[in-house]
Structure formats: structure tokens, C-alpha cells
């Protein structure tokens, strides 16, 4: 395979790094597993991002990268030096993800995209075994959030936004992979064909169909920017008051922050709510019930810690437990606009804050 993006022009390692990589590769080919780990570790994060884009799942992305490293170790003698080692890893990772999608449901959703809004006067729906959901992505995993490849259609941050990923899930798996390789990573059609072991004409055909489908579902940041862009000051004000309202169980305060058509979803529950009134009714009856107090005492039920997810403001959610502890509960991802919060997606999964580099337990103040 030819050097991808001229050895990825925006991220090319200096000659000293290439020399070290060559030394590690030679040692790894002789069976040195420690040098193999040193050889592959610099690529782990970007491969996790790549797998996440294809799969829409943070947990599966981690598993597939681990599987990629195992396959690379077992197949190391098949690596040909005419290709970059990085591109070889991408080939293994991409096909490992596609193999997984061939064995399971290939699409992940958000409740707002898959089902009609719920009635807040009805009980919240339990998780459905028929549905699989997108998972949030920690921005910290991006190697260089400021870097932009001018040849790519989509930037690093745009291509991990929930709106982009939601649209991407509409595509069949191989079209999804082709679009990511070509329009996010800027692989050529020939390079993409080699990764997927298909013809160049098949790549071009799949890319054309993928772009046409995506254009109907995703209008890009430029078009979304036609809305009034939120200023840093306004965003911070909204976030500060969101924390205050959530931690103090202030229903009126939360509702006042919302746009009229705001949405609240809580995967893996299939329930979601649209509009200030519906969200207020739901919050008062559930997460803010009993004035947000824990077991009727003076301790607040919720604590939030700031994060960034999918190029958007986020908070790790902690719920009061017995003793003096708050335990990880999930992650909020918010949509902020000048006229208020447009979206609250509460991903309920206690393991998520840990993947964001945050603790499983925090102590009461």
C-alpha cells in the first residue's frame, strides 16, 4: 500500500521517530513483545477514535482495538515495509470492526431518532433488547483537536459529533467505512480499496452512495452555524446554571434554561421527552423527586463533574449512595445555543465516567 496521506502529512512523525519505529519493528519481528507494544502504542488512541466512528460504541471500540493489536502481533510477519505500519494497522482495525458488524446489529441509535416522544405522565420505559444506542465519546481521546487536514471533508471534531455519528449510522457498514476512510482520514480511493480489499470502482461507487445518503441526514456544521452561534460567555452561563439546577433539583430553573423544543433522552431507556413542559413534568416526578434529596435527608441526590464529549459540553453524573459517597451514574451531553439548551442526552452507564478519566466514586463535600 502506498503511504497514506503522504504518511499522513499533518501527523507525520519526525525522522527520529521513524528510526525508532524501524528499530522497534525489527525487534518485534524477532519476537520481542515489549518492543511490539512500544511500536503500536502511539497509534492506539487514533485507532480507538477510528473504531468508534465506525461502531458508535466506546466499549466496542476499545475491544476492537485490543483485537487489532492481537491480530497485528500474530500476523506481524505478513507486514510489508512498502506500506506504512500505521496504514497496516488501520486495515486490520477497519476489517475487525466490519467483521463485528457482520455478526450483530449494524446500527446504533439515539432515542430521539428511533422513536416518537414519550408521554411524561407515563412511567419511564425500560431498556429494550431490540435497540442498541450510540455511546458518548471523550474529546480527550482526540490526539490533536486543533489540527485540520484541509483535504478532508470533515474535521476531527465534526466527525465525532453526535449529529454526524447519528447520520453515519444510517449507512450500511462498508459504505460507512468507505466514507470515514475517504472523507475523514483522506485516504485515496486506491488506498481505501486496499484497506477493504475491494476494487477502486467499488470504492468510488460506495462513496458516491454514502455521500448522497449522508447529505439527506446531515447538513454539516456550516449549515448548522446559520443558527445564532453561542458565545463562550453565554455557554458558560448556561452550563453553570445547569449544574446549579440539576444539583439543587430546581425544576423551574432547569426548564428556564431550555429552548421551547428542547429534548431530553436517557439511553438505554427508550423514553425521551420534547419541550419544556414535558421535560419539567418528567424531572419533577423522577430525577428531582423528593426535592432531589437522598433518602429524605439533607444530602443532595446528584453531583456533576465537567467533561467534554462529542465536541460538546458534558458532565459526568454521580448519584448519592449510602455512606459518604457519590457513585458514577452516567454522562450528560448537552446542546447549547444562544436561546438555551437544545438537547440533554443522559447516557446512563456507570462505567462511562471512568472512560472519561473521572473517578468511579467521589466523596460528599
ChimeraX attribute file (.defattr): number of C-alpha atoms within 10 A of each C-alpha:
attribute: neighborCount
match mode: 1-to-1
recipient: residues
	/A:1	16
	/A:2	14
	/A:3	16
	/A:4	20
	/A:5	18
	/A:6	12
	/A:7	16
	/A:8	17
	/A:9	11
	/A:10	12
	/A:11	13
	/A:12	12
	/A:13	13
	/A:14	8
	/A:15	9
	/A:16	9
	/A:17	11
	/A:18	12
	/A:19	12
	/A:20	13
	/A:21	20
	/A:22	15
	/A:23	13
	/A:24	21
	/A:25	22
	/A:26	14
	/A:27	16
	/A:28	20
	/A:29	16
	/A:30	12
	/A:31	13
	/A:32	13
	/A:33	14
	/A:34	11
	/A:35	19
	/A:36	22
	/A:37	14
	/A:38	15
	/A:39	20
	/A:40	18
	/A:41	11
	/A:42	13
	/A:43	16
	/A:44	17
	/A:45	16
	/A:46	16
	/A:47	22
	/A:48	22
	/A:49	25
	/A:50	24
	/A:51	27
	/A:52	25
	/A:53	24
	/A:54	26
	/A:55	28
	/A:56	28
	/A:57	19
	/A:58	21
	/A:59	16
	/A:60	17
	/A:61	22
	/A:62	18
	/A:63	14
	/A:64	24
	/A:65	28
	/A:66	16
	/A:67	16
	/A:68	23
	/A:69	19
	/A:70	12
	/A:71	15
	/A:72	19
	/A:73	17
	/A:74	10
	/A:75	12
	/A:76	16
	/A:77	11
	/A:78	8
	/A:79	15
	/A:80	11
	/A:81	11
	/A:82	9
	/A:83	14
	/A:84	17
	/A:85	20
	/A:86	17
	/A:87	21
	/A:88	19
	/A:89	21
	/A:90	20
	/A:91	18
	/A:92	20
	/A:93	26
	/A:94	23
	/A:95	19
	/A:96	18
	/A:97	24
	/A:98	19
	/A:99	12
	/A:100	14
	/A:101	17
	/A:102	12
	/A:103	8
	/A:104	8
	/A:105	11
	/A:106	18
	/A:107	20
	/A:108	20
	/A:109	20
	/A:110	23
	/A:111	24
	/A:112	20
	/A:113	10
	/A:114	12
	/A:115	12
	/A:116	13
	/A:117	19
	/A:118	19
	/A:119	16
	/A:120	19
	/A:121	10
	/A:122	9
	/A:123	12
	/A:124	16
	/A:125	12
	/A:126	11
	/A:127	14
	/A:128	11
	/A:129	7
	/A:130	6
	/A:131	17
	/A:132	20
	/A:133	19
	/A:134	22
	/A:135	26
	/A:136	27
	/A:137	27
	/A:138	22
	/A:139	21
	/A:140	17
	/A:141	16
	/A:142	17
	/A:143	15
	/A:144	13
	/A:145	13
	/A:146	9
	/A:147	13
	/A:148	13
	/A:149	17
	/A:150	10
	/A:151	14
	/A:152	16
	/A:153	17
	/A:154	21
	/A:155	19
	/A:156	21
	/A:157	19
	/A:158	17
	/A:159	21
	/A:160	26
	/A:161	19
	/A:162	22
	/A:163	17
	/A:164	21
	/A:165	22
	/A:166	22
	/A:167	18
	/A:168	29
	/A:169	20
	/A:170	18
	/A:171	19
	/A:172	14
	/A:173	20
	/A:174	20
	/A:175	21
	/A:176	22
	/A:177	28
	/A:178	27
	/A:179	28
	/A:180	24
	/A:181	24
	/A:182	21
	/A:183	19
	/A:184	20
	/A:185	20
	/A:186	21
	/A:187	24
	/A:188	18
	/A:189	19
	/A:190	18
	/A:191	22
	/A:192	25
	/A:193	20
	/A:194	18
	/A:195	23
	/A:196	17
	/A:197	13
	/A:198	12
	/A:199	14
	/A:200	16
	/A:201	12
	/A:202	13
	/A:203	25
	/A:204	19
	/A:205	13
	/A:206	19
	/A:207	23
	/A:208	15
	/A:209	14
	/A:210	22
	/A:211	17
	/A:212	11
	/A:213	16
	/A:214	21
	/A:215	11
	/A:216	9
	/A:217	14
	/A:218	17
	/A:219	13
	/A:220	16
	/A:221	14
	/A:222	8
	/A:223	9
	/A:224	11
	/A:225	10
	/A:226	8
	/A:227	10
	/A:228	10
	/A:229	14
	/A:230	15
	/A:231	12
	/A:232	10
	/A:233	9
	/A:234	16
	/A:235	19
	/A:236	14
	/A:237	12
	/A:238	21
	/A:239	20
	/A:240	11
	/A:241	16
	/A:242	22
	/A:243	18
	/A:244	16
	/A:245	19
	/A:246	22
	/A:247	19
	/A:248	19
	/A:249	23
	/A:250	19
	/A:251	21
	/A:252	13
	/A:253	16
	/A:254	22
	/A:255	23
	/A:256	17
	/A:257	21
	/A:258	25
	/A:259	19
	/A:260	16
	/A:261	13
	/A:262	21
	/A:263	23
	/A:264	24
	/A:265	24
	/A:266	23
	/A:267	25
	/A:268	22
	/A:269	18
	/A:270	23
	/A:271	23
	/A:272	26
	/A:273	25
	/A:274	23
	/A:275	17
	/A:276	20
	/A:277	15
	/A:278	20
	/A:279	22
	/A:280	22
	/A:281	17
	/A:282	23
	/A:283	22
	/A:284	17
	/A:285	14
	/A:286	13
	/A:287	16
	/A:288	23
	/A:289	15
	/A:290	15
	/A:291	18
	/A:292	24
	/A:293	19
	/A:294	17
	/A:295	13
	/A:296	11
	/A:297	10
	/A:298	10
	/A:299	13
	/A:300	21
	/A:301	25
	/A:302	23
	/A:303	22
	/A:304	22
	/A:305	16
	/A:306	15
	/A:307	20
	/A:308	20
	/A:309	25
	/A:310	23
	/A:311	19
	/A:312	18
	/A:313	18
	/A:314	24
	/A:315	22
	/A:316	25
	/A:317	26
	/A:318	25
	/A:319	19
	/A:320	23
	/A:321	16
	/A:322	9
	/A:323	8
	/A:324	12
	/A:325	15
	/A:326	22
	/A:327	20
	/A:328	26
	/A:329	24
	/A:330	23
	/A:331	30
	/A:332	26
	/A:333	23
	/A:334	23
	/A:335	18
	/A:336	24
	/A:337	19
	/A:338	16
	/A:339	15
	/A:340	19
	/A:341	24
	/A:342	20
	/A:343	20
	/A:344	20
	/A:345	21
	/A:346	23
	/A:347	24
	/A:348	19
	/A:349	16
	/A:350	18
	/A:351	16
	/A:352	24
	/A:353	24
	/A:354	14
	/A:355	17
	/A:356	20
	/A:357	11
	/A:358	16
	/A:359	15
	/A:360	16
	/A:361	18
	/A:362	17
	/A:363	10
	/A:364	13
	/A:365	5
